[in-house]
Amino acid sequence: MHELRRPDQQPKTVDELRIVLNGGLIGYGSHNRNRLYSKPDEPCVCVMELREYVAGRAWGAGNDYFSQLCQILNDGPWLSNESRTDALLPLALVRALDQDESHQFWQSVSAALGHEDPDGTFPSHVRSIVINARYETPAKAEEMLRALAAIFVAATAAISETAP
């Protein structure tokens, strides 16, 4: 069984995350504690679990809205695990968000999606986008998921820029 490589320090770049993946990919499937699960000759891990692992958090600690979002995107209908990995690796770099930052994050996401969300709570329409992607052509579905991932990366980057 492949093991995730324990980082010497918190990864700060996608290239550093690829080293942690140790030749594996982000993929859909069962969830195993700090291990890459295998589909024939393709070791994979969920982006949510990779995020927890590199942050040094306990297994299952990422039960916030952002972690739920990571899991929803992870399990979407990607064309391949390679494309899933390329699009989602930046999400694994996002640190845990406090309550105010989570509110700011969801406000940014809602605005980018053109959806009113005055409370900044987890927008159910995000899940709907991923579910609806399953009914599109594979290329269109991946386009939708990549766009959603880019919105989340931009929203977290904006929070990092305003953090003290």
N, C-alpha and C positions, 0 to 999 in steps of 0.2 A: 504494500500500500504506500502510495506517495504521501509525504509529509509536507506541510507548509514549512518554509524556512523561517525560523524565528529571527526577526530583524534585530540588529544591534541597537538601532535607534528608530524612533518613529519615522516611517517612510514619508517623504515630502513630495515625491514625484511619481508619476506613472511608471517610469523606468525602475525606480526602487521597488514599486509594488510588483512588477514583473519578476524581480529577483525573489521576493517573498513567495510568489506563486510557484516557483521552483519548476518551471516547465508546464504547469497546469493552466487551466482556463477557468473563467467564470462560466457556470453552466446551470441548467435546470435539473433538478432531481432531489434525491434525498439529502438530508442534512446530517453530517457527521462531525463530531467535535474535533476541531482543529486538524482535520484530515481532508485530503482531496479524495473524493469518491471517484470511482472509475466506471465509465461506460467503456466498452471495449477499446482499450489503448488510448483513452482520452480522460486523464485525470482532471476533475473540475471541483469547484467550490462555489457556493452562493455568495453574491456580492455583500449581502448583509453580514454573513459570517466572516468574510474576509475583513470587513470593516471592523468588526468586534475584535478579531484576532490581532490585527496590526495595532489597534488602540490599547491592547492589553486588558480589555474588559472581560469579565466573566462570560461564559457561554450563555447566550440567551439574554444578556443584559441590554441589548439594543432593542428595546420594546417601545421606542418612541415612534412618533409619526414618520420621521425621516427613515428609520430602519424598515418600517412597514412599506414605505414607498420603494425602498431599494428592493425588497422582496417582490413586490408587485411587478416592477420593471424587469427584475431578474427572470421571473417566470413568464414573461411575455413571449410572443411568437417570433423570436429572432431567426434569421436565416441560418446562422451558425453560431457556435460558441466563440469562435474567433471574433465575429462582429459584435457579439454580446460583450465580450471582454474589452474590446477597444472602446465601446461606448460607455461602459459602466465603471471601468477602473477609476476614473476621476471621482466617482461617488464614494469609493472606498477610502478616499483621503479625507473626507469630511469629518471633522471632529464632532463630538456630541454637542448638540445645540441646547442652550438653556431655554427656559420658558419664553423669555422675551425674544430670543433669536428664532425660536420655532415660530412664534407669531409673525415676525418679520419675514421669515422664509415663506410661509404660506400666503402672506399678503402679496409677496412678489410673484409667486407661482400663479396665484389667482388672477392677478393683473395681467400677467403674460398670456394666460389662457382666456382672458376676456370674461372672467366669471366673478361675480360679486361674492366676496367672502369676508364680511366685516369682522367676524370673530377670529379669523386666522386659523380655523380648525382644519382638520384633514378633509380636503374636498373630495367628496365621493365621486365627482365627475372624473377625477384622475384615474380611479379604478375603472370607470366606464370607458375611458379612452383606450386603456390596455385591453379590456374585454372586447371592445369594438374592433380593435386591430386584428383580432383573430378571424374576423369575417372579411378582411381585405386580402388582396393579393399578397404573397409573401414580401415582395419588394415594397409595397405601400405600407404594410404593417411595420416593417423595419424602419422605414422613413418616419412613421409616426412615433415609434419608440425612441429613435435617436433624437428627434426634436424634443420630446418630453425630457429625456436625460439631459439635453443641453440646457433646457430651461432650469432644471434643478441645479446644475453646475453653476449657471450664471447667478441664480438666487443665492446660493451659498457663498459665492465669491463676493457678492455685494455685502453680505454680512461680515465677512472677514475684513473687508476694506473699512467698515465703520466700527469694528471692534476696537476697544481701547488698547 
